Amino acid sequence: MKNYIQIFASLIIILFTSNTKAQNNAKRETESVKNLTSFTSQNSLSTDELSHISKNIGGGTAAAGAVKDKNNLILQNTDREIYVLHNKSLNKYPLLYGYFAKKINNVDHQSQLAINTTGLKPDFSLSVNGPTFIGTFDANGVNGAIIAANKRNNFNLWVEKGVISEDFALASVPSWADFVFEKDYKLRPLSEVEKFINENKHLPDVPSAAELKENGASMATLMKNLTQKVEELTLYAIQQDKQIKALQSELETTKKSKKKK
């Protein structure tokens, strides 16, 4: 991914190179080839092929539209748009697609970049079509992380080692644990909860340590389960408070009756 970002940055530099003075063409072409050194190593393109690309994009010798090299890499620049893809017929799923923002009423608007799509989500700088992996790769491009199929299929972002953020939010939660407060909710007697804990070594309706190690957990589901336990604890506390007050009242009544005697 890092190499492709370098490629994209190099192409942006080439796109905006001035071509108004013919005497600067040779110098500009040389600089373009230098900027695309990483491109050569990663894509097995010769210096002549890179020169061809830099001429057609930077030198303006080709009409606006598509430029194609021998390895079928197509770069298309149309009205502030740029594509990096392998086959023009697959232009709906380019490796990279970008749109350069322009000023509207003297206000800078946001440039946008997309990977594997030409779709740009409004108000987002980066749009990615498909699951995304962020991690560490060795010199041979190898990463040893093993991601279970259920995680690959159910989630779109995998971040090795974790994420540091100032905040974390769930966009929406289809259901929550407030069913605990419904009148028909059957609250387990504490004796039953104690028996379950002794037999299973975890709370009812909460995954065990072994389950979490094997399958992980959805944060939405886990937060819902923990909230359910907090709400059940609240109901237990209310029950105990009523029992304590009833015992206190009974004790006061007993004391008064003894005094009368």
C-alpha positions in Angstrom: 0.0 0.0 0.0 2.8 2.4 0.9 4.4 1.9 -2.6 1.1 2.6 -4.4 0.6 5.8 -2.4 4.1 6.8 -3.5 3.2 6.0 -7.1 0.0 8.1 -6.8 1.9 11.0 -5.3 4.4 10.9 -8.1 1.6 10.9 -10.7 0.1 14.0 -9.1 3.4 15.8 -9.4 3.6 14.9 -13.1 0.0 15.9 -13.8 0.6 19.5 -12.6 4.1 20.0 -14.2 4.0 23.1 -16.4 4.2 22.5 -20.2 4.1 26.0 -21.5 7.8 26.3 -22.5 9.1 23.8 -25.1 12.7 24.3 -24.0 11.9 22.8 -20.5 10.5 19.5 -22.0 13.7 17.5 -21.7 14.3 18.6 -18.1 10.7 17.9 -17.1 10.8 14.4 -18.7 14.0 13.6 -16.8 12.5 14.7 -13.5 9.3 12.7 -14.2 11.3 9.6 -14.7 13.1 10.2 -11.4 9.8 10.7 -9.6 8.6 7.3 -10.9 11.7 5.3 -9.8 9.6 3.3 -7.3 7.1 2.7 -10.1 9.8 1.0 -12.2 10.9 -1.3 -9.4 7.4 -2.4 -8.5 5.9 -2.7 -12.0 8.9 -3.9 -14.1 8.5 -0.9 -16.4 11.6 0.2 -18.4 12.9 3.7 -18.5 11.6 4.1 -22.0 8.2 3.1 -20.9 8.3 5.6 -18.0 9.5 8.3 -20.4 6.5 7.5 -22.6 4.1 8.0 -19.7 5.8 11.2 -18.5 5.6 12.6 -22.1 2.0 11.9 -22.5 0.9 13.2 -19.1 3.5 15.9 -18.3 4.4 17.0 -21.8 0.9 17.2 -23.1 1.6 15.4 -26.3 -1.5 13.2 -26.0 -5.1 14.3 -26.0 -6.9 14.5 -22.6 -8.2 11.1 -21.8 -6.4 7.8 -21.4 -2.7 7.1 -21.7 -1.6 3.4 -21.9 1.8 1.8 -21.5 3.0 -1.6 -22.7 2.0 -3.3 -19.4 -1.5 -2.2 -19.9 -1.4 0.4 -17.0 -3.8 3.1 -17.9 -3.7 6.6 -16.4 -6.8 8.7 -17.2 -7.1 12.3 -16.5 -10.4 14.0 -17.2 -11.7 17.1 -15.5 -9.6 16.8 -12.2 -9.9 13.0 -12.2 -7.0 10.5 -12.2 -7.1 6.7 -12.6 -4.5 4.0 -11.9 -5.7 0.7 -13.3 -4.7 -2.4 -15.1 -7.3 -2.6 -17.8 -9.5 0.1 -19.2 -12.5 -2.2 -19.3 -12.2 -2.5 -15.5 -12.3 1.2 -14.9 -15.1 0.8 -12.3 -12.5 -0.9 -10.0 -9.3 1.0 -10.4 -6.3 0.4 -8.1 -6.5 4.2 -7.3 -8.9 6.9 -8.2 -8.6 10.5 -7.2 -10.4 13.8 -7.6 -8.6 17.1 -7.2 -10.7 19.6 -5.3 -11.1 23.2 -6.6 -12.1 26.4 -5.0 -15.7 27.3 -5.0 -16.5 30.9 -4.0 -12.9 31.2 -2.8 -13.5 28.3 -0.4 -11.1 25.2 -0.6 -13.0 22.0 -1.0 -11.8 18.5 -0.2 -9.7 16.4 -2.6 -10.7 12.7 -2.4 -9.0 9.4 -3.0 -10.6 6.0 -3.6 -9.2 2.5 -3.7 -10.8 -0.3 -5.8 -13.7 2.0 -6.8 -14.6 5.2 -8.5 -17.2 5.9 -5.8 -16.3 8.8 -3.5 -18.3 9.0 -0.3 -19.4 12.6 0.2 -17.5 14.4 3.0 -14.8 11.6 3.3 -11.2 12.0 2.1 -10.7 8.3 1.5 -13.1 5.7 0.2 -12.2 2.0 0.1 -14.2 -0.7 -1.7 -13.8 -4.0 0.2 -12.1 -5.2 3.4 -9.0 -3.3 4.5 -6.0 -4.6 6.4 -3.5 -2.4 8.3 -0.5 -4.1 9.6 3.3 -4.7 9.3 4.8 -6.5 6.3 8.4 -7.7 6.0 10.7 -7.0 3.1 9.1 -9.8 1.0 5.6 -8.4 1.6 4.7 -11.1 4.1 2.4 -10.7 7.2 1.8 -13.6 9.5 -1.5 -12.5 11.0 -4.2 -15.2 10.8 -7.7 -13.8 10.4 -10.6 -16.2 10.9 -13.1 -16.4 8.0 -16.0 -15.1 10.2 -14.0 -12.0 10.9 -13.0 -11.5 7.2 -16.6 -11.9 6.1 -18.3 -9.8 8.8 -16.0 -6.9 9.2 -14.3 -4.4 6.7 -11.3 -3.2 8.7 -8.6 -5.2 10.5 -6.0 -3.2 12.4 -3.0 -5.2 13.7 -2.1 -4.3 17.3 -5.1 -2.1 17.8 -6.3 1.4 17.5 -5.8 4.5 19.6 -8.6 7.1 19.3 -10.0 10.0 21.3 -13.5 8.5 20.9 -15.3 5.4 19.6 -18.9 5.3 18.5 -21.4 2.7 17.1 -23.3 4.1 14.2 -26.5 2.3 15.2 -27.6 -0.6 17.5 -30.5 -2.7 16.4 -31.5 -3.8 19.9 -30.5 -3.0 23.5 -30.8 -4.5 26.9 -33.8 -2.5 28.2 -36.0 -5.6 27.8 -34.7 -6.4 31.3 -37.1 -3.7 32.7 -40.2 -5.1 30.9 -42.8 -6.5 33.3 -42.6 -10.0 31.8 -38.8 -10.3 32.1 -37.9 -13.3 34.2 -35.0 -12.3 36.5 -33.1 -15.3 37.6 -33.0 -16.0 41.4 -29.6 -15.3 42.8 -29.3 -18.9 43.9 -29.7 -19.9 40.2 -27.1 -17.4 39.1 -24.7 -18.8 41.8 -25.3 -22.4 40.5 -24.6 -21.3 36.9 -21.4 -19.5 37.9 -20.1 -22.5 39.8 -20.8 -24.8 36.9 -19.6 -22.6 34.0 -17.2 -20.1 35.5 -18.8 -17.1 33.8 -22.0 -15.1 34.0 -25.2 -16.2 32.1 -25.6 -14.5 28.7 -21.9 -13.4 28.8 -19.3 -15.2 26.6 -16.7 -17.2 28.4 -12.9 -16.5 28.2 -12.5 -19.5 25.9 -15.2 -18.2 23.5 -13.7 -14.8 23.4 -10.2 -16.2 22.7 -11.6 -18.4 19.9 -14.1 -16.1 18.2 -13.6 -12.6 19.6 -16.7 -10.6 20.1 -18.8 -7.8 18.5 -18.5 -4.7 20.6 -22.2 -3.9 20.1 -23.1 -7.4 21.4 -20.7 -7.3 24.3 -21.8 -3.9 25.4 -25.4 -5.0 25.2 -24.6 -8.1 27.3 -22.8 -6.1 29.9 -25.6 -3.5 30.1 -28.0 -6.4 30.6 -26.0 -7.5 33.6 -25.9 -4.0 35.1 -29.6 -3.6 34.7 -30.2 -7.0 36.3 -27.9 -6.0 39.2 -30.0 -2.8 39.6 -33.2 -5.0 39.8 -31.5 -7.2 42.4 -30.5 -4.1 44.4 -34.1 -2.8 44.3 -35.4 -6.2 45.5 -32.9 -6.2 48.3 -33.7 -2.6 49.3 -37.4 -3.5 49.6 -36.5 -6.6 51.6 -34.3 -4.5 54.0 -37.0 -1.9 54.4 -39.6 -4.6 55.1 -37.3 -6.2 57.7 -36.6 -2.8 59.3 -40.3 -2.1 59.5 -41.0 -5.5 61.0 -38.2 -4.9 63.5 -39.6 -1.5 64.5 -43.0 -3.1 65.0 -41.6 -5.8 67.2 -39.7 -3.3 69.3 -42.8 -1.2 69.8 -44.9 -4.2 70.8 -42.3 -5.3 73.4 -42.3 -1.8 74.9 -46.1 -1.9 75.4 -45.7 -5.1 77.3 
